[in-house]
């Protein structure tokens, strides 16, 4: 009943979001309730129900959102593909606005879909998601190259491109540039997180990687071609 109620954006009721978020925190200790929130797009609807007050919730809203969409693989079968498809479409429709929070929410949902291997089950407009990706990347690459968005976009796009029914093709220079940059930044972060700064990194250059000079600039390490 509550999840249906908050779908009504102009209900005329005045509720204290802080009290409500505390109740939701207790509610989602049950996995069944987490699944209900996912299937009914609960956190998205909650966000827009309290859109004028959402900032007062601070990090609580996002902590609960992460908790809900951190669903484990053993509960994958409880997610309704038809409903999740509708939910993703509804969230993506909000990208006609410039709302940072909506972009973050979308990436969290897609991260769950990638982790639970739902990207080849849920129908969504890949071209629209690519436009979202370009928008996010263009805004953040200079100031926050290791941001939440960039790191998870790499994993999500890996899942999208590996789908058996993938219909998205890298058929333009723009697509090649943006997706290569996203993958490179993620790979660079993994390398820097796992190797000391003074390390010498060695690559075996195959037919797909023909420019050690470019890789060296990307990663900041000396790269040697092995015979």
N, C-alpha and C positions, 0 to 999 in steps of 0.2 A: 504494500500500500504506500509506504513512504517513498519508494523508488518511482512509483507512478506519479505521486504528488509533486515531486520536485521537477518533473518534466514540464509542469505548468509554470512558465517563467513569470507570468504576472498574476499570481494567485491572490494577491491582496493580503496575504498573511505576513506578519512580521515575526521572524524567528531569530533567536540569538545564535549566530553561526558557531561561536565558541562552545556553547553548551551542546549544540548538535554534533559538532566534530568530535567531542568527547564521547558521546554515545556511539558514534560510528566506530571510533577506535575500539570500544569494547565489543561492538557487534562483529567486527571482522576477525576476531580471534577464532571464529568458526570458518573453516574452509568453505563450507556451503554458502555462507553469506558473502565471502569474497567472490565466489562464482556468480552469485546473483548480481553483485555490483558490476562485474565485468559484462555479463549478458545484457543488463539493462542500461549500460552506459552511465552508471550511477555517479561517478566522480565528475564526468563531463557535465551532466545535468546539474549537479551540486554547484559546480563552478559558476555556471550561468545563472543559477537561482540566486546566488549571493555575489554576483559579479561586482557590485558596488562596495561590498564589504570584504571581499576575499583577501585583500592585503592584510586585514587585521588578524588573519589566522596564522600569519607568518609561515614557518616551515611545517607546521602541523599538517596542513593540507597535502603537501608534497610527500611527507613521510608516510601518510596513510595511502596515498596513491601508489608509491613504490611498493608498499606492503601488499596491496591488493594485486597489482600486476606482477608481483614476484612469485606468482603461482607456480608450483612445481610440476614437472612433467607427468607425474602420476595422476594429476587431476585434469589433464589435457582433454580427456574425452567428455568432461562435463561442460565444456565451453560449447555454446551453440554457434556453429559457423554462420548460419543465416543472420542471427542477431549481431554477431561480431562484424559481419560484412556491412550491415546497416549502420552500426556504430562508427566504424572507420570512415564510411562515406560522410556521415554527419560531422565528424570532427574535421575531416579534410575540407568540407565546405566552408569552414570558418577561415580559410586562408585567403579570403577576399579582404580580411581585416589584417591589421598589423600587430595582433596580440601575441606577445612573446610567450605567455603562459600556454596558449593553445598549441603552439609549436612544440613546446616541451612535453605537453600531454600526449601529443601524437607520437613523438619519438619513443616515449615510455611504452605506449601500446604496441608499436611496431617492434620494439625490443623484445617484448613478451612473445609476440608472434614469431620472431626469429628463433628465440630460445626454445619454444615449444614446437617448432617446425610446422607452423600454421600458415606460413607465407604462401605455400602452394595449395592451401585449402580455402583461404579467405579471398574473395574477389575484391579487388580495388583498382582504381585507375593509376597504373604505374606512371603514366606520363605526368599526371598531376603530382604524384609523389616526387618525381624527378624535379619538377618545377619548385616544389617545396625545398628539396635538397639544395638546388642552386641558390635559392633565396637565402637559406640558412648559411650555406658555405660562404657566399659572397659577403655576408655581413660579419662573419666571425673569423675568417681565415687569417686576417692580419692581426687582430687583437687577441683572439683566443683559439689558437690552433689546436690546443689539447683539450678543448671544451667537451662537456658532456655530449653535445650534439655530434661533433666531428667524429669522435671515437665510435659512437654507436651507429652512426650512418654507415661506416665502413662495414660493420658486421651485417647490418640490415641489407645493404646492397649486395653483399656476397650471397646472402640467402635468396634475394630476388633473382639474381642472374643465374643461380644454380637450379631454379625451379624447373621441373620437367616440362611444364606448360608455359615457360617464359616466352613472352611476345615482345619484350623490350630489347632492342638491338642498339649497340653502340655504333651508330651509322653516321655520326657527324663528328667533326673535330671538337665541337663544344662538349659533347657527351664524353668523349675520350679524355679531354683535359680535366673536366670537373671530377669524374669518377677516379681517374688515375691519381689526381691530387689527394682525394679523400683516402684512398687506399695507401698512398705513400706516407701521409701524415700518421696514420694509424700504425703502419709498419715501423716508421721512424721512432714513434713513441715506445713501441715494444722493444726495439733494439736498445734505445737509451735507458730504458728501465731495467734491462737485464745485463748490460755490459758496462764496465767502468769506462770513464771518458777517455782514458788513454789506450783503450784496446785497439788493435788492428783487426779490422773486419775483412774476411776473405770470402769472395763469392766465386762460384763457378758460373761463368756467363754462358747462357744457352741461347738458342735462336730467338727467344722472346726478349732477352735483355742484351742490347748491343751497345749501350753507352755507359761505361763505368764512371765517366766524368759527371754525368747527370746524377747518378746514384750517390756519388761522393758529395755533391752539393746538397742533395736532399738529406742525407744522413749525418753529414759532418765527420765522416771517418775516411781514412785512406782505404781504397778498395783495390784489390789485386785480382787480375784475371788468372784463373788456374787452367793449366793445360790438361 
